[in-house]
């Protein structure tokens, strides 16, 4: 997506920006605004109970998938000569 320019406008005692439809959220969505080094980041806030339920369902699906194939694979041992110690990289 290409950059979109817009102007900040006054809404009551606050500064506001309209989001274009393709970048917007559903009306009534709670969002969190975080200030970053690059600018501002706007992310939707998911209710903690709803998020917990999603996470629990995902964890259960992962457990079931691993149970079908006999569990996760064993970690692979790597040849130490592939990445020899190189001074100055620490």
C-alpha positions in Angstrom: 0.0 0.0 0.0 1.3 3.4 -0.8 1.5 6.2 1.7 -1.6 8.2 2.5 -1.4 11.8 3.6 -4.1 13.5 5.7 -4.4 16.4 8.0 -4.9 16.5 11.8 -8.0 18.3 12.8 -9.5 19.5 16.1 -12.2 17.4 17.7 -13.3 19.0 20.9 -10.1 19.5 22.9 -8.2 16.7 21.1 -6.3 16.4 17.8 -7.8 13.8 15.5 -7.0 12.0 12.3 -9.5 10.2 10.0 -8.5 6.7 9.0 -9.3 5.7 5.4 -11.7 2.8 5.1 -9.0 0.3 4.1 -7.0 1.2 7.2 -9.9 1.7 9.6 -11.4 -0.4 12.4 -15.1 -1.4 12.9 -17.0 1.4 14.8 -16.8 0.9 18.5 -13.5 -1.0 18.4 -11.2 -0.1 21.3 -7.7 0.7 20.1 -4.4 1.3 21.9 -2.1 4.0 20.6 1.7 3.5 21.2 4.4 6.1 20.5 7.4 4.4 18.7 10.6 5.6 17.3 9.1 5.6 13.8 5.8 7.4 14.9 2.5 6.2 16.2 1.2 2.6 16.2 -2.6 2.0 16.5 -3.6 -1.5 17.4 -7.0 -3.0 18.4 -7.4 -4.1 22.0 -8.8 -7.6 22.3 -10.7 -8.3 25.5 -8.6 -10.3 27.9 -11.3 -13.0 28.3 -11.8 -13.3 24.6 -8.0 -13.4 24.0 -7.6 -16.1 26.8 -10.3 -18.2 25.2 -8.6 -17.9 21.8 -5.2 -18.8 23.3 -6.6 -21.8 25.1 -8.3 -23.1 22.0 -5.1 -22.6 20.0 -3.0 -24.4 22.7 -5.5 -27.3 22.6 -5.3 -27.6 18.8 -1.5 -27.6 19.0 -1.5 -30.3 21.7 -4.0 -32.4 19.7 -1.8 -32.0 16.5 1.3 -33.1 18.4 -0.5 -36.0 20.0 -1.5 -37.3 16.5 2.1 -37.5 15.4 3.6 -38.8 18.6 4.9 -35.5 20.1 7.4 -32.9 18.9 10.6 -34.0 17.3 13.8 -34.3 19.3 16.2 -31.3 19.0 18.9 -31.8 16.4 22.5 -31.7 17.4 24.6 -29.5 15.2 28.2 -29.9 14.2 30.2 -27.4 16.2 32.6 -26.8 13.2 29.8 -25.2 11.2 29.9 -22.1 13.4 33.5 -21.9 14.9 34.3 -19.3 17.5 35.2 -16.0 15.9 36.8 -13.4 18.1 35.3 -9.9 18.0 31.7 -11.1 17.3 30.6 -11.1 20.9 
